[in-house]
Amino acid sequence: MTWSLRALRWSFCAYIAWSSLQTFAGARTGHAALHAHALLLSGAELLAIAAFLFERSALPACVALVAIFAIAAVLTALAGQTPLRFLYFAATAVHIVLAQRASTGPAPEPRRTPAG
């Protein structure tokens, strides 16, 4: 993986983790019934972004993040706000995974040994 892709991954993870921690802390101080979705989503997001840091777990973490961002976008839209940031976050996660796969190239062919 190139240094620029690694920098993008780590800066993306740092930003999402920071935002999730702020949401989690804010939801804990509010009314539990009103903020239960924020606690659940931000907690799941923190777990997924931690897994996203590592190349081996990036693909399943990306799938989880895209699902979390989609749910957050719907909830944000229902609250009357513009959810475009979640589209950007999801696109960034997908880009990182696809760029990582492109930079490592295809898996090597297994060696064939002659029978006998």
C-alpha positions as CSV (number, residue, x, y, z in Angstrom):
1,M,0.0,0.0,0.0
2,T,1.3,3.4,-0.9
3,W,2.1,6.0,1.8
4,S,-0.7,8.3,0.5
5,L,-3.3,5.6,0.7
6,R,-2.1,4.7,4.2
7,A,-2.3,8.4,5.2
8,L,-5.9,8.6,3.8
9,R,-6.9,5.4,5.7
10,W,-5.5,6.7,9.0
11,S,-6.8,10.2,8.7
12,F,-10.2,9.0,7.7
13,C,-10.3,6.6,10.6
14,A,-9.1,9.3,13.0
15,Y,-11.9,11.7,11.8
16,I,-14.6,9.1,12.0
17,A,-13.5,7.9,15.4
18,W,-13.4,11.4,16.7
19,S,-16.9,12.1,15.3
20,S,-18.2,8.9,16.7
21,L,-16.8,9.6,20.2
22,Q,-18.4,13.0,20.2
23,T,-21.8,11.5,19.1
24,F,-21.5,8.8,21.7
25,A,-20.6,11.3,24.5
26,G,-23.4,13.6,23.5
27,A,-26.0,10.8,23.4
28,R,-25.0,9.6,26.9
29,T,-25.8,13.0,28.4
30,G,-29.2,13.3,26.7
31,H,-32.4,11.5,27.3
32,A,-31.9,7.8,26.8
33,A,-35.0,7.1,24.9
34,L,-34.3,9.9,22.4
35,H,-30.7,9.1,21.9
36,A,-30.6,5.3,22.0
37,H,-30.1,5.1,18.2
38,A,-27.2,7.5,18.5
39,L,-25.5,5.4,21.2
40,L,-26.0,2.2,19.1
41,L,-24.8,3.7,15.8
42,S,-21.8,5.5,17.3
43,G,-20.8,2.4,19.3
44,A,-21.0,0.2,16.2
45,E,-19.2,2.8,14.1
46,L,-16.3,2.9,16.6
47,L,-16.0,-0.9,16.4
48,A,-16.1,-0.9,12.6
49,I,-13.6,2.0,12.2
50,A,-11.2,0.2,14.5
51,A,-11.4,-2.8,12.3
52,F,-11.0,-0.7,9.2
53,L,-7.6,0.4,10.3
54,F,-6.2,-3.0,9.4
55,E,-5.9,-4.2,5.8
56,R,-7.1,-7.8,6.6
57,S,-10.3,-6.7,8.2
58,A,-10.9,-3.6,5.9
59,L,-13.5,-5.2,3.6
60,P,-16.0,-6.5,6.3
61,A,-15.4,-3.3,8.2
62,C,-16.2,-1.3,5.0
63,V,-19.5,-3.2,4.6
64,A,-20.4,-2.4,8.2
65,L,-19.5,1.3,7.8
66,V,-21.5,1.7,4.6
67,A,-24.5,0.2,6.4
68,I,-24.0,2.4,9.5
69,F,-23.6,5.5,7.3
70,A,-26.8,4.6,5.4
71,I,-28.8,4.3,8.6
72,A,-27.3,7.5,9.9
73,A,-28.2,9.3,6.6
74,V,-31.9,8.1,6.9
75,L,-32.1,9.2,10.5
76,T,-30.5,12.5,9.7
77,A,-32.9,13.1,6.8
78,L,-35.9,12.3,9.0
79,A,-34.6,14.9,11.5
80,G,-34.8,17.5,8.7
81,Q,-31.0,17.8,8.1
82,T,-29.0,17.2,5.0
83,P,-27.3,13.8,5.1
84,L,-24.8,14.3,2.3
85,R,-21.8,13.9,4.6
86,F,-22.7,10.2,5.0
87,L,-22.5,9.6,1.3
88,Y,-19.0,11.1,1.3
89,F,-18.0,9.0,4.2
90,A,-19.3,5.8,2.6
91,A,-17.6,6.7,-0.7
92,T,-14.3,7.3,1.0
93,A,-14.4,3.9,2.8
94,V,-15.2,2.1,-0.5
95,H,-12.5,4.0,-2.3
96,I,-9.9,3.1,0.3
97,V,-10.8,-0.6,0.0
98,L,-10.8,-0.6,-3.8
99,A,-7.5,1.3,-4.0
100,Q,-5.9,-1.1,-1.5
101,R,-7.0,-4.1,-3.6
102,A,-5.8,-2.4,-6.8
103,S,-2.4,-1.6,-5.2
104,T,-1.8,-5.1,-4.0
105,G,-2.7,-6.6,-7.4
106,P,-4.4,-10.0,-8.0
107,A,-3.7,-12.9,-5.8
108,P,-0.8,-15.1,-7.1
109,E,-1.6,-18.3,-8.9
110,P,-1.1,-21.4,-6.8
111,R,1.9,-23.5,-7.8
112,R,1.1,-26.7,-9.6
113,T,3.2,-29.7,-8.9
114,P,3.4,-32.6,-11.3
115,A,1.4,-35.6,-10.2
116,G,3.3,-38.6,-9.5
